[in-house]
């Protein structure tokens, strides 16, 4: 796994952030979008109840 290799090699939070935002940009963006959609859906369902 490339992420664990980078984090273990440098062993700091900055290395994890660099790997996350440079190596996994699209999966991170898709996950963020799904979380936003889920929050909006929860708000809509909460108002109807």
CNS distance restraints for C-alpha pairs under 8 A (distance, minus, plus):
assign (resid   1 and name CA) (resid   5 and name CA) 6.35 0.50 0.50
assign (resid   2 and name CA) (resid   6 and name CA) 6.30 0.50 0.50
assign (resid   3 and name CA) (resid   7 and name CA) 6.29 0.50 0.50
assign (resid   3 and name CA) (resid  16 and name CA) 7.44 0.50 0.50
assign (resid   3 and name CA) (resid  19 and name CA) 6.22 0.50 0.50
assign (resid   3 and name CA) (resid  20 and name CA) 7.72 0.50 0.50
assign (resid   4 and name CA) (resid   8 and name CA) 5.88 0.50 0.50
assign (resid   5 and name CA) (resid   9 and name CA) 6.00 0.50 0.50
assign (resid   6 and name CA) (resid  10 and name CA) 6.31 0.50 0.50
assign (resid   6 and name CA) (resid  11 and name CA) 7.84 0.50 0.50
assign (resid   6 and name CA) (resid  15 and name CA) 6.61 0.50 0.50
assign (resid   6 and name CA) (resid  16 and name CA) 7.31 0.50 0.50
assign (resid   6 and name CA) (resid  19 and name CA) 7.11 0.50 0.50
assign (resid   7 and name CA) (resid  11 and name CA) 5.01 0.50 0.50
assign (resid   7 and name CA) (resid  12 and name CA) 6.60 0.50 0.50
assign (resid   7 and name CA) (resid  13 and name CA) 7.94 0.50 0.50
assign (resid   7 and name CA) (resid  15 and name CA) 5.75 0.50 0.50
assign (resid   7 and name CA) (resid  16 and name CA) 5.61 0.50 0.50
assign (resid  10 and name CA) (resid  15 and name CA) 6.28 0.50 0.50
assign (resid  11 and name CA) (resid  15 and name CA) 7.02 0.50 0.50
assign (resid  12 and name CA) (resid  16 and name CA) 6.74 0.50 0.50
assign (resid  13 and name CA) (resid  17 and name CA) 6.24 0.50 0.50
assign (resid  14 and name CA) (resid  18 and name CA) 6.09 0.50 0.50
assign (resid  15 and name CA) (resid  19 and name CA) 6.14 0.50 0.50
assign (resid  16 and name CA) (resid  20 and name CA) 6.06 0.50 0.50
assign (resid  17 and name CA) (resid  21 and name CA) 5.99 0.50 0.50
assign (resid  18 and name CA) (resid  22 and name CA) 5.66 0.50 0.50
assign (resid  18 and name CA) (resid  23 and name CA) 7.55 0.50 0.50
assign (resid  19 and name CA) (resid  23 and name CA) 5.06 0.50 0.50
assign (resid  19 and name CA) (resid  24 and name CA) 6.90 0.50 0.50
assign (resid  20 and name CA) (resid  24 and name CA) 5.15 0.50 0.50
assign (resid  20 and name CA) (resid  25 and name CA) 6.79 0.50 0.50
assign (resid  20 and name CA) (resid  28 and name CA) 7.47 0.50 0.50
assign (resid  21 and name CA) (resid  25 and name CA) 5.19 0.50 0.50
assign (resid  21 and name CA) (resid  28 and name CA) 7.55 0.50 0.50
assign (resid  24 and name CA) (resid  28 and name CA) 6.04 0.50 0.50
assign (resid  25 and name CA) (resid  29 and name CA) 6.17 0.50 0.50
assign (resid  26 and name CA) (resid  30 and name CA) 6.10 0.50 0.50
assign (resid  27 and name CA) (resid  31 and name CA) 6.08 0.50 0.50
assign (resid  28 and name CA) (resid  32 and name CA) 6.16 0.50 0.50
assign (resid  29 and name CA) (resid  33 and name CA) 6.16 0.50 0.50
assign (resid  30 and name CA) (resid  34 and name CA) 6.21 0.50 0.50
assign (resid  31 and name CA) (resid  35 and name CA) 6.24 0.50 0.50
assign (resid  32 and name CA) (resid  36 and name CA) 6.28 0.50 0.50
assign (resid  33 and name CA) (resid  37 and name CA) 6.20 0.50 0.50
assign (resid  34 and name CA) (resid  38 and name CA) 6.09 0.50 0.50
assign (resid  35 and name CA) (resid  39 and name CA) 6.17 0.50 0.50
assign (resid  36 and name CA) (resid  40 and name CA) 6.20 0.50 0.50
assign (resid  37 and name CA) (resid  41 and name CA) 6.08 0.50 0.50
assign (resid  38 and name CA) (resid  42 and name CA) 6.12 0.50 0.50
assign (resid  39 and name CA) (resid  43 and name CA) 6.22 0.50 0.50
assign (resid  40 and name CA) (resid  44 and name CA) 6.25 0.50 0.50
assign (resid  41 and name CA) (resid  45 and name CA) 6.13 0.50 0.50
assign (resid  42 and name CA) (resid  46 and name CA) 5.89 0.50 0.50
assign (resid  43 and name CA) (resid  47 and name CA) 6.26 0.50 0.50
assign (resid  44 and name CA) (resid  48 and name CA) 6.58 0.50 0.50
assign (resid  45 and name CA) (resid  49 and name CA) 6.47 0.50 0.50
